[in-house]
Amino acid sequence: MVAIAVILLLSVLTAGLLLEHRRRYRAEMAARQYLATMAHMDRRAAMGELTTSLAHELNQPLAAILRNAEAARLLLRAASLNREELIDIVDDIRRDDRRASELIRRMRSMLVRGELETQPVDLNQVARDTVELVTPEASFKGVQMDLIVTAPSGVVTGDRVHLQQVLLNLILNGLDAMANVASDHRRLLVRTAAVGGNVEVSVTDNGRGIESGTLARIFEPFFSTKRDGMGLGLSISRTIVDAHDGRIAAANNDAGGATITFTIPARAASREDRFHEAQRRAS
């Protein structure tokens, strides 16, 4: 009888553990889907802010392609064909086509909807791509934007699109913070660095700074210092960073403005990672 009672007790405990495991799994899946949905909405809003400057940036290579195509047509109709000049025109068309294609690729990557996926991500390259994506908007707002990469390897384990979204939010907030700064003093610095076992990404502006009473609240949901802000960008950014076992923090600079920094645990470089990094540097 004792043995039967023990078996029954173990069966009940096992069933309870299985039910708890399933409950936690469903809760985790629901949380991941919620984060994916909210992050997608935030990316759409962020890309909406860039519409005017990105349209202008995309129009430049398209207009150049049209001009070169018209010039090539005139050359082909000429009595004597200048082959070298025609080759130069075709090379220009190819270069402008790659420029337009790369811009569209970056835009599409930010608008893709999907759950958080983990894979090797180079935060140095994420910083480069994001800065290039936002450069037209910075120029439109009269802000000089610089990038300093000091992390020898910026590889972490995470979701590239979501991590780029975090950096995009921080950069756009930095640009907005300098709206009332004289145009010749608007500077924004994006920097990557290796700190301990982490890769650190920081965005520094020289705007008005963050009021001391709100500094501790800027990552709260629905809290915003902007008149028309929804208060979701930084909250979602914190959720994404937390999901990557990272940390995000904000501080005012002694010389004015503010710096927001997030850190993600660095990924131990594999032989394949080192090979790809060597290839990238060689190119």
N, C-alpha and C positions, 0 to 999 in steps of 0.2 A: 504493500500500500504506500509506503514511504517513497519507493522508487517511482510509482505511478504519479504521485503528487508532485515529485520533483520534475518529472517529464512534462506534466501539465503546466507547471509553473514556468519552465523554460520555454514551452511553446507559446504561452501567453506573452512572455517577455520578448521573444523573438518577433511575434506578430506586432507587438507595440513598437518595437524598434523599426520594423519595416514600414509601418504606417507613418512614423515620425520622419523617417528618411524620405518617403514619398512626399509628405507635406512640405518639408524643407526644400525638396527639389522643385516642386511646383511653385513655391514662393520665390525661389531664386530665379526660375524661368520668367515668372511674372515681372520681377524687378528688372531683369535684363531687357525684357520687351518694353517696359515702361521707359527705361533709360534710352533705348534705341529710338523710341517714338519722340520723346522730348528733345533728344539731341538732334534728330533730323529736323524738327520744327525750328530749333535754334539755328541750325546751319542755313536753312532756307531764309530766315530773317537776316542773318549776317550777310549772305550773298546778295540779298535784296539791297542792302546798304551799298554794295559795291557795283550795282548795276550800271550807273552812269559812267563811272570811271572805266569799268571793264569794257563797256560797249565802245567807248572812245579808243581804248587800247587795242581792241580787236579790229576796229575800223582802219587803223593805220596800216597793218600788213595787207589787209584786203584791198585798200586803195592803191598800195604800192604794187600789188600783183596786177591789178587792172592797168595801171600806167605802163608797167613793163610789158604786159601782153600787147597793148596797143603799139608800143615802140617796136616790138618784135614783128608785128604784122606789117608795119611800115618798112622795116628792113627787108622782109621777105618779098615785098612788092618792088623794091628798088632794082634798078638795072644791074647793079653790081652788088653782090651779097658779101657783107663783111662778117665772116664766120666768127672771128674772135669777139666782136661786139655782140653778136647773137648769143654766143656761149656765156658771156658775162651777164646778159639779160636773163637767160635761163637760170643761171646760178642765183641771181637775185630773187627770182620767183620761187625757187626751191627754198631759199633761206626764209623768205617771208611766209611761205606756206608752213614751214616747220614752226615758226614763231606763233602763227595763229593756231596751229594744231596743239601746241603745248599749252597755250592759254585755255583753249577749250577743254583739254584733258584735265587741267587743274580745276576748272569750274565744275566739270562733271564729277570728279572724284569727291568734291565737297558736297554734292547734292545726292550722292548714292545713299539709299536707305538700307540699313542693315544692323544686325546685332553686333555687340562688341566681340571682335575676334582677336586672338592672341597670336602674334608672329613676331619675328625680329623686325624692329623698326629703328631706323637711323634718325635720331632727333636732330642731328646736324643737317641732314638733307631736308627733313621736315621744316626746319627753320629757313633754309634757303628757299624752298618752294613757296612757303607762306609769305615771306618777305617779297618775293617776286610777284606773287599774286596781289598783294596789297600796295605795292609801289605806285601804281597809277592813282589809287585813292589818296595816298599820302601826298603825291605831287599835286593833286587836285585841291587838297586842303592846305597846301603850302608847308608841308612838314618834311624835313630832311630825315630819312630813315636809314640807319646803319645796322649792319650785322657783324658781330664779332664771334667767331667760332674758335673756342679754345679747348674744347673737349677732344682729346686725341681720337676717341671712339665714342660716338653718341648712340650706340646700339642699346636698345632696351627691348623688353618683351611687352607687346601691347597691340592696340588697334591704331593703325596709321591715321585713318580718317578722323577718329575721335580725338587723338592727340593733336592733330593739326587744327581741329576745331577749337581746342583750348587756347592754342597760341593765337589763332585768328581773333577770338574774343578779346584776348588781352591787348592785342595790337589795336583793334578798333576802339576799345575803351581808352587806350592811350592817346589815339588821334583825337577823340572827342574831348579829352581832358585839356587839350591845348587850344580849344576854339577861341578863347579870350586872350591868348598869348600873342604878342607881336609876331608877325609872320617871320621876321628874320631871327627869331629865337626859338622857333618850334623844332625840337629835336626829339627823335625817338630811337632808342637803342635796343636791339634784340641781341641777346648774348647766350651762348651755350658754354657750359663748363663742366668739368668732372670734379665732383665734390665727394670725397670718401668713396663709397660704393654706389654713388648715384650720378645720374646725368641731370644737371640743373639748367633750366631755361628761364631767363628773366627778361622782362620788358620794362624799360625805364623811360619815363617821359619827364618833361620839365614844365608840366602844367600847374594847375592850382593846388595839387595835392589832395589828400583825402582828409576831411574833417575828423578830428580825434574822436568825436562822439559817434561817428559812423564807421570808423575803421574796422571795428570788431564785427560789424554786421554786414559788410558788403557781399559776403558769400551766402547770406541767408536767402531762401526762396522769396521772390516777389519784393525784395528790398532793392530800391534803386535810387540813386542820387540824380537821375535824369528826369526831366519833366515828363517826357513821354516814354520812359523806360519801363519794361515789363518786370525787370528784376529777376530774369531767368538765366542770362548768359553766364554770370559768374557762379551762380548756384549749380548749373549744369556742369560747368568746368570743374568745380570742386568734386562733384559726383564722379565725373570721368577720372579725375586724378586719383580719387580714393579707390576706384575700381582697379586701378593699376598699382595699388599699394604704394602710392606716392603721397606727397604733401604739397599744399599750395598756401601761400601766405602773402600778405601785402604790408608795405611799410612806406612811410614818407621819407623822402630824401632830405638830408641836411641842407642841400643847396636849392631845394624846391622840387616840386613834382613828386611822383611816387614810383615805386618799383613793385611789381607783382612777380613772384617767383614760384615755379613749381619744379619739383624734383621727382624723378622716377628711378627706381632701382636699375642699375646698369645690368646688362645681360653679359654673362661670361662669354667672351669671344670664342667661337669654335674655329676649327681649321677652315671651314667653308666661309665663315664671316671674314676671316683674315684674308682669304684669297680674293673675295669680292671687293674688299676695301683696297687691296693692292691694285686690282684692276681699275677701280674708280680713280685712284690717284694717278695711275699711269696714263689714263685717258685725259 
